[in-house]
């Protein structure tokens, strides 16, 4: 029995899109959904460490929707394949979750640094990777069709990951680690 994990189809530098068409693994479309896969891996890692029920549910929702985004991007314009969708309701859910996390975390008092908690740090990594995906999506959208709702969802997702990182830091260690431009070297 041959494994379903390897197909040998990518050995020549191409990969299949959702409709079976082949494109270069170096194509921007493939890069974008690859970066979304990376942010989803960090989101899943954070989910594995999250103990707060609300945070777990929000991160699991986000993970499923990142796959919808990736699948949508893996479907070329004009394809007969109908990809999973992202909706305005999905974006509104993210906004409600951000509001909920901010109610717990409080008003931002300055620039927030990663490092207050392990979980918060993972969420900050997910946020920065999400921002990279968003930037690449805008480059792709200059030349190819990208559903505007995907751009909106990924933008709001990075906001959510920032709010979730602050929420985790608040729950685990009482609040934010704030940047100080005059931070003095510690004594050793």
VEXMI-164178 format. One line per field, with one value per atom (N, C-alpha, C): residue in three letters; x, y, z; residue number from 1. Coordinates in steps of 0.02 Angstrom, whole numbers, plus 50000, padded with zeros to 5 digits. Layout:
resn [ALA	...];
east [X	...];
north [Y	...];
up [Z	...];
resi [NUM	...];
This chain:
resn [UNK	UNK	UNK	UNK	UNK	UNK	UNK	UNK	UNK	UNK	UNK	UNK	UNK	UNK	UNK	UNK	UNK	UNK	UNK	UNK	UNK	UNK	UNK	UNK	UNK	UNK	UNK	UNK	UNK	UNK	UNK	UNK	UNK	UNK	UNK	UNK	UNK	UNK	UNK	UNK	UNK	UNK	UNK	UNK	UNK	UNK	UNK	UNK	UNK	UNK	UNK	UNK	UNK	UNK	UNK	UNK	UNK	UNK	UNK	UNK	UNK	UNK	UNK	UNK	UNK	UNK	UNK	UNK	UNK	UNK	UNK	UNK	UNK	UNK	UNK	UNK	UNK	UNK	UNK	UNK	UNK	UNK	UNK	UNK	UNK	UNK	UNK	UNK	UNK	UNK	UNK	UNK	UNK	UNK	UNK	UNK	UNK	UNK	UNK	UNK	UNK	UNK	UNK	UNK	UNK	UNK	UNK	UNK	UNK	UNK	UNK	UNK	UNK	UNK	UNK	UNK	UNK	UNK	UNK	UNK	UNK	UNK	UNK	UNK	UNK	UNK	UNK	UNK	UNK	UNK	UNK	UNK	UNK	UNK	UNK	UNK	UNK	UNK	UNK	UNK	UNK	UNK	UNK	UNK	UNK	UNK	UNK	UNK	UNK	UNK	UNK	UNK	UNK	UNK	UNK	UNK	UNK	UNK	UNK	UNK	UNK	UNK	UNK	UNK	UNK	UNK	UNK	UNK	UNK	UNK	UNK	UNK	UNK	UNK	UNK	UNK	UNK	UNK	UNK	UNK	UNK	UNK	UNK	UNK	UNK	UNK	UNK	UNK	UNK	UNK	UNK	UNK	UNK	UNK	UNK	UNK	UNK	UNK	UNK	UNK	UNK	UNK	UNK	UNK	UNK	UNK	UNK	UNK	UNK	UNK	UNK	UNK	UNK	UNK	UNK	UNK	UNK	UNK	UNK	UNK	UNK	UNK	UNK	UNK	UNK	UNK	UNK	UNK	UNK	UNK	UNK	UNK	UNK	UNK	UNK	UNK	UNK	UNK	UNK	UNK	UNK	UNK	UNK	UNK	UNK	UNK	UNK	UNK	UNK	UNK	UNK	UNK	UNK	UNK	UNK	UNK	UNK	UNK	UNK	UNK	UNK	UNK	UNK	UNK	UNK	UNK	UNK	UNK	UNK	UNK	UNK	UNK	UNK	UNK	UNK	UNK	UNK	UNK	UNK	UNK	UNK	UNK	UNK	UNK	UNK	UNK	UNK	UNK	UNK	UNK	UNK	UNK	UNK	UNK	UNK	UNK	UNK	UNK	UNK	UNK	UNK	UNK	UNK	UNK	UNK	UNK	UNK	UNK	UNK	UNK	UNK	UNK	UNK	UNK	UNK	UNK	UNK	UNK	UNK	UNK	UNK	UNK	UNK	UNK	UNK	UNK	UNK	UNK	UNK	UNK	UNK	UNK	UNK	UNK	UNK	UNK	UNK	UNK	UNK	UNK	UNK	UNK	UNK	UNK	UNK	UNK	UNK	UNK	UNK	UNK	UNK	UNK	UNK	UNK	UNK	UNK	UNK	UNK	UNK	UNK	UNK	UNK	UNK	UNK	UNK	UNK	UNK	UNK	UNK	UNK	UNK	UNK	UNK	UNK	UNK	UNK	UNK	UNK	UNK	UNK	UNK	UNK	UNK	UNK	UNK	UNK	UNK	UNK	UNK	UNK	UNK	UNK	UNK	UNK	UNK	UNK	UNK	UNK	UNK	UNK	UNK	UNK	UNK	UNK	UNK	UNK	UNK	UNK	UNK	UNK	UNK	UNK	UNK	UNK	UNK	UNK	UNK	UNK	UNK	UNK	UNK	UNK	UNK	UNK	UNK	UNK	UNK	UNK	UNK	UNK	UNK	UNK	UNK	UNK	UNK	UNK	UNK	UNK	UNK	UNK	UNK	UNK	UNK	UNK	UNK	UNK	UNK	UNK	UNK	UNK	UNK	UNK	UNK	UNK	UNK	UNK	UNK	UNK	UNK	UNK	UNK	UNK	UNK	UNK	UNK	UNK	UNK	UNK	UNK	UNK	UNK	UNK	UNK	UNK	UNK	UNK	UNK	UNK	UNK	UNK	UNK	UNK	UNK	UNK	UNK	UNK	UNK	UNK	UNK	UNK	UNK	UNK	UNK	UNK	UNK	UNK	UNK	UNK	UNK	UNK	UNK	UNK	UNK	UNK	UNK	UNK	UNK	UNK	UNK	UNK	UNK	UNK	UNK	UNK	UNK	UNK	UNK	UNK	UNK	UNK	UNK	UNK	UNK	UNK	UNK	UNK	UNK	UNK	UNK	UNK	UNK	UNK	UNK	UNK	UNK	UNK	UNK	UNK	UNK	UNK	UNK	UNK	UNK	UNK	UNK	UNK	UNK	UNK	UNK	UNK	UNK	UNK	UNK	UNK	UNK	UNK	UNK	UNK	UNK	UNK	UNK	UNK	UNK	UNK];
east [50042	50000	50044	50031	50068	50037	50079	50057	50019	49971	49936	49975	50028	50066	50110	50144	50185	50153	50156	50125	50177	50235	50290	50275	50216	50197	50236	50262	50299	50374	50397	50469	50500	50461	50487	50476	50456	50448	50379	50330	50262	50218	50159	50110	50041	49994	49925	49885	49845	49795	49732	49682	49623	49586	49593	49558	49601	49661	49706	49756	49748	49796	49863	49918	49985	50015	50048	50083	50151	50195	50261	50253	50294	50294	50320	50352	50378	50326	50266	50216	50194	50176	50154	50092	50046	49985	50003	50050	50071	50107	50147	50182	50132	50080	50030	49995	49970	49936	49985	50049	50100	50112	50112	50121	50059	50000	49940	49944	49973	49984	50031	50082	50129	50095	50054	50019	49970	49942	49896	49934	49995	50035	50050	50066	50078	50014	49958	49894	49878	49890	49879	49925	49987	50034	50009	49987	49959	49897	49855	49795	49813	49866	49887	49908	49931	49953	49899	49847	49795	49754	49744	49703	49635	49630	49569	49519	49459	49408	49391	49382	49364	49420	49481	49537	49543	49532	49534	49482	49422	49368	49382	49409	49424	49481	49533	49590	49570	49526	49504	49463	49419	49382	49430	49480	49528	49565	49585	49621	49579	49515	49472	49464	49457	49447	49511	49570	49632	49635	49610	49608	49559	49503	49457	49492	49530	49567	49617	49655	49706	49673	49619	49583	49557	49532	49508	49565	49622	49679	49708	49699	49723	49676	49622	49575	49586	49610	49626	49563	49569	49512	49484	49418	49385	49379	49401	49397	49325	49312	49245	49237	49292	49291	49265	49219	49194	49229	49270	49308	49265	49287	49253	49257	49211	49208	49226	49241	49246	49190	49156	49098	49109	49066	49067	49052	49011	48997	49060	49105	49169	49210	49211	49249	49217	49151	49117	49130	49135	49152	49221	49270	49337	49335	49295	49290	49260	49210	49181	49232	49270	49322	49376	49396	49445	49418	49356	49324	49324	49307	49306	49376	49426	49494	49518	49501	49522	49488	49426	49392	49431	49460	49500	49569	49600	49670	49676	49624	49626	49656	49655	49681	49756	49778	49850	49884	49937	49973	50038	50054	50116	50126	50186	50201	50214	50178	50180	50235	50278	50331	50309	50329	50319	50364	50346	50390	50364	50305	50277	50256	50231	50213	50229	50237	50251	50194	50133	50076	50070	50079	50077	50130	50190	50243	50224	50194	50172	50120	50075	50023	50053	50105	50139	50174	50204	50234	50179	50123	50068	50046	50043	50023	50071	50136	50183	50183	50173	50168	50103	50050	49987	49994	50031	50043	50082	50130	50168	50120	50076	50028	49984	49964	49922	49959	50022	50061	50067	50082	50088	50021	49966	49900	49887	49908	49899	49941	50001	50042	50008	49983	49948	49886	49850	49788	49801	49863	49878	49876	49889	49896	49844	49814	49765	49706	49651	49591	49600	49591	49588	49524	49483	49420	49433	49403	49414	49400	49352	49336	49395	49435	49494	49545	49555	49601	49577	49513	49484	49491	49477	49480	49552	49600	49670	49694	49673	49690	49662	49599	49568	49597	49618	49648	49713	49753	49815	49798	49746	49723	49700	49664	49640	49699	49749	49806	49844	49848	49878	49836	49770	49726	49729	49734	49738	49804	49859	49924	49921	49891	49883	49839	49786	49739	49776	49816	49855	49904	49938	49986	49951	49892	49854	49833	49806	49783	49840	49898	49953	50002	50011	50062	50041	49976	49952	49952	49979	49976	50032	50038	50084	50156	50202	50272	50278	50292	50292	50363	50370	50433	50452	50516	50544	50604	50600	50655	50719	50715	50773	50790	50771	50782	50857	50874	50944	50970	51033	51064	51061	51042	51039	51109	51114	51178	51183	51243	51253	51289];
north [49941	50000	50062	50109	50171	50222	50259	50311	50366	50396	50455	50519	50514	50573	50596	50551	50572	50550	50597	50583	50582	50610	50617	50671	50700	50751	50815	50829	50891	50885	50827	50816	50861	50889	50932	51006	51022	51093	51122	51079	51103	51071	51101	51074	51082	51045	51048	51099	51137	51179	51136	51164	51125	51095	51125	51099	51051	51034	50988	51021	51085	51118	51124	51123	51124	51194	51215	51279	51269	51317	51316	51322	51284	51291	51360	51395	51462	51517	51498	51549	51585	51648	51689	51660	51633	51604	51547	51504	51449	51476	51528	51559	51585	51618	51648	51593	51541	51491	51450	51448	51417	51456	51522	51564	51559	51553	51542	51475	51425	51361	51369	51411	51424	51459	51509	51543	51495	51450	51401	51352	51335	51290	51324	51389	51425	51432	51443	51447	51381	51326	51260	51246	51269	51260	51298	51359	51399	51365	51339	51304	51246	51210	51153	51174	51236	51261	51300	51321	51362	51321	51350	51318	51352	51414	51453	51430	51411	51384	51432	51494	51543	51549	51554	51559	51497	51438	51376	51377	51397	51397	51447	51505	51555	51532	51504	51480	51422	51378	51323	51349	51398	51430	51459	51496	51528	51476	51421	51369	51342	51329	51304	51356	51418	51471	51486	51478	51485	51433	51372	51321	51341	51372	51397	51449	51494	51545	51511	51464	51430	51393	51359	51323	51370	51427	51477	51501	51515	51539	51485	51422	51366	51350	51388	51380	51438	51422	51477	51512	51576	51612	51576	51574	51542	51467	51438	51366	51344	51282	51253	51228	51226	51204	51262	51247	51297	51289	51338	51330	51347	51325	51348	51424	51453	51526	51553	51617	51659	51710	51725	51770	51831	51879	51939	51920	51869	51845	51819	51788	51764	51824	51876	51937	51968	51971	52000	51959	51892	51851	51869	51878	51898	51964	52011	52076	52068	52025	52014	51981	51934	51901	51951	51995	52047	52090	52111	52153	52116	52052	52012	52008	51994	51989	52056	52110	52176	52196	52174	52188	52159	52100	52068	52100	52114	52138	52211	52250	52322	52362	52427	52474	52465	52470	52465	52528	52517	52573	52591	52556	52569	52514	52511	52459	52394	52342	52277	52234	52207	52162	52090	52043	51973	51952	51899	51872	51870	51894	51892	51821	51783	51713	51671	51607	51562	51563	51558	51558	51625	51680	51745	51752	51725	51727	51688	51630	51591	51630	51663	51701	51762	51792	51847	51822	51762	51734	51723	51694	51683	51750	51802	51869	51895	51889	51916	51876	51811	51770	51788	51801	51820	51887	51933	51997	51987	51939	51924	51896	51851	51823	51878	51925	51980	52022	52038	52079	52043	51978	51939	51935	51930	51928	51992	52049	52113	52115	52087	52084	52039	51982	51937	51971	52008	52041	52095	52119	52167	52136	52070	52036	51982	51956	51902	51916	51882	51892	51861	51901	51878	51907	51864	51887	51940	51999	52051	52028	51983	51960	51922	51889	51853	51903	51957	52009	52038	52051	52078	52029	51964	51913	51905	51903	51894	51955	52014	52075	52071	52054	52051	51993	51940	51883	51904	51945	51967	52012	52053	52092	52047	51995	51947	51913	51892	51858	51904	51968	52017	52022	52029	52033	51969	51912	51847	51841	51867	51865	51907	51966	52008	51975	51943	51907	51851	51813	51758	51785	51839	51869	51894	51923	51947	51888	51836	51777	51741	51736	51696	51736	51801	51840	51911	51925	51988	52047	52040	52097	52098	52156	52165	52175	52156	52175	52234	52294	52354	52375	52400	52425	52489	52494	52556	52576	52634	52656	52668	52679	52693	52634	52574	52515	52506	52504	52500	52428	52419	52353	52326	52263	52235	52221	52218	52198	52123	52099	52027	51999];
up [50000	50000	50000	49955	49951	49998	50032	50078	50042	50076	50050	50064	50104	50123	50066	50033	49976	49911	49863	49798	49743	49758	49709	49657	49661	49613	49619	49677	49688	49677	49655	49647	49595	49550	49497	49511	49573	49590	49577	49567	49558	49612	49620	49667	49637	49663	49638	49678	49642	49675	49685	49716	49735	49676	49618	49559	49518	49545	49511	49464	49450	49407	49443	49405	49433	49426	49480	49480	49513	49502	49534	49609	49645	49718	49739	49691	49705	49689	49669	49652	49716	49707	49764	49796	49757	49785	49833	49814	49857	49919	49910	49966	50017	49993	50039	50080	50047	50087	50128	50108	50150	50214	50210	50269	50314	50284	50324	50361	50329	50362	50421	50412	50467	50526	50512	50567	50600	50561	50589	50634	50616	50658	50725	50724	50787	50827	50792	50827	50861	50826	50855	50913	50909	50964	51025	51014	51070	51098	51054	51077	51122	51106	51146	51217	51224	51289	51327	51292	51323	51372	51430	51482	51490	51468	51473	51419	51441	51396	51339	51354	51302	51251	51274	51229	51186	51215	51177	51121	51136	51086	51030	51048	50997	50952	50982	50942	50896	50921	50878	50819	50832	50778	50727	50752	50708	50665	50695	50659	50600	50613	50560	50505	50524	50474	50434	50466	50428	50372	50386	50334	50279	50297	50245	50202	50233	50195	50148	50174	50133	50075	50089	50036	49983	50005	49958	49914	49944	49905	49860	49878	49837	49779	49775	49720	49671	49611	49564	49539	49522	49494	49433	49428	49372	49377	49432	49441	49450	49432	49443	49515	49552	49623	49666	49710	49757	49823	49842	49905	49966	50025	50086	50090	50125	50127	50195	50194	50253	50245	50299	50295	50339	50328	50370	50443	50453	50522	50555	50516	50544	50569	50529	50548	50610	50612	50671	50734	50727	50784	50810	50765	50787	50825	50801	50835	50904	50911	50978	51024	50997	51038	51059	51014	51031	51087	51081	51133	51200	51198	51260	51292	51251	51278	51305	51272	51295	51360	51370	51434	51492	51482	51535	51541	51483	51483	51503	51490	51505	51448	51458	51408	51400	51339	51325	51351	51390	51422	51386	51332	51294	51244	51215	51167	51204	51183	51218	51187	51231	51209	51222	51179	51193	51251	51286	51337	51407	51418	51485	51504	51455	51468	51406	51416	51361	51310	51334	51289	51252	51289	51257	51203	51216	51166	51103	51111	51052	51012	51047	51013	50978	51006	50972	50909	50911	50850	50799	50819	50772	50742	50783	50759	50706	50718	50669	50604	50608	50548	50511	50548	50518	50481	50509	50476	50411	50412	50351	50298	50318	50271	50241	50284	50260	50208	50223	50175	50108	50111	50049	50012	50048	50016	49978	50005	49970	49906	49908	49848	49796	49818	49773	49743	49784	49762	49709	49704	49651	49581	49579	49514	49501	49554	49547	49592	49578	49619	49688	49739	49809	49837	49865	49893	49947	49943	49993	50065	50074	50142	50172	50131	50156	50184	50148	50172	50238	50242	50303	50361	50347	50399	50425	50381	50403	50441	50420	50457	50528	50534	50600	50641	50608	50643	50678	50646	50679	50739	50732	50790	50846	50828	50878	50913	50875	50905	50953	50937	50983	51047	51039	51098	51139	51105	51140	51178	51149	51184	51248	51244	51303	51355	51332	51376	51412	51375	51405	51456	51439	51486	51549	51541	51599	51643	51611	51650	51685	51652	51678	51722	51705	51741	51758	51757	51782	51734	51675	51629	51578	51545	51489	51512	51469	51474	51425	51452	51411	51392	51332	51306	51342	51360	51388	51345	51314	51271	51309	51374	51416	51462	51442	51484	51498	51561	51580	51579	51565	51567	51639	51646	51714	51741	51807	51837	51832	51822	51815	51875];
resi [1	1	1	2	2	2	3	3	3	4	4	4	5	5	5	6	6	6	7	7	7	8	8	8	9	9	9	10	10	10	11	11	11	12	12	12	13	13	13	14	14	14	15	15	15	16	16	16	17	17	17	18	18	18	19	19	19	20	20	20	21	21	21	22	22	22	23	23	23	24	24	24	25	25	25	26	26	26	27	27	27	28	28	28	29	29	29	30	30	30	31	31	31	32	32	32	33	33	33	34	34	34	35	35	35	36	36	36	37	37	37	38	38	38	39	39	39	40	40	40	41	41	41	42	42	42	43	43	43	44	44	44	45	45	45	46	46	46	47	47	47	48	48	48	49	49	49	50	50	50	51	51	51	52	52	52	53	53	53	54	54	54	55	55	55	56	56	56	57	57	57	58	58	58	59	59	59	60	60	60	61	61	61	62	62	62	63	63	63	64	64	64	65	65	65	66	66	66	67	67	67	68	68	68	69	69	69	70	70	70	71	71	71	72	72	72	73	73	73	74	74	74	75	75	75	76	76	76	77	77	77	78	78	78	79	79	79	80	80	80	81	81	81	82	82	82	83	83	83	84	84	84	85	85	85	86	86	86	87	87	87	88	88	88	89	89	89	90	90	90	91	91	91	92	92	92	93	93	93	94	94	94	95	95	95	96	96	96	97	97	97	98	98	98	99	99	99	100	100	100	101	101	101	102	102	102	103	103	103	104	104	104	105	105	105	106	106	106	107	107	107	108	108	108	109	109	109	110	110	110	111	111	111	112	112	112	113	113	113	114	114	114	115	115	115	116	116	116	117	117	117	118	118	118	119	119	119	120	120	120	121	121	121	122	122	122	123	123	123	124	124	124	125	125	125	126	126	126	127	127	127	128	128	128	129	129	129	130	130	130	131	131	131	132	132	132	133	133	133	134	134	134	135	135	135	136	136	136	137	137	137	138	138	138	139	139	139	140	140	140	141	141	141	142	142	142	143	143	143	144	144	144	145	145	145	146	146	146	147	147	147	148	148	148	149	149	149	150	150	150	151	151	151	152	152	152	153	153	153	154	154	154	155	155	155	156	156	156	157	157	157	158	158	158	159	159	159	160	160	160	161	161	161	162	162	162	163	163	163	164	164	164	165	165	165	166	166	166	167	167	167	168	168	168	169	169	169	170	170	170	171	171	171	172	172	172	173	173	173	174	174	174	175	175	175	176	176	176	177	177	177	178	178	178	179	179	179	180	180	180	181	181	181	182	182	182	183	183	183	184	184	184	185	185	185	186	186	186	187	187	187	188	188	188];
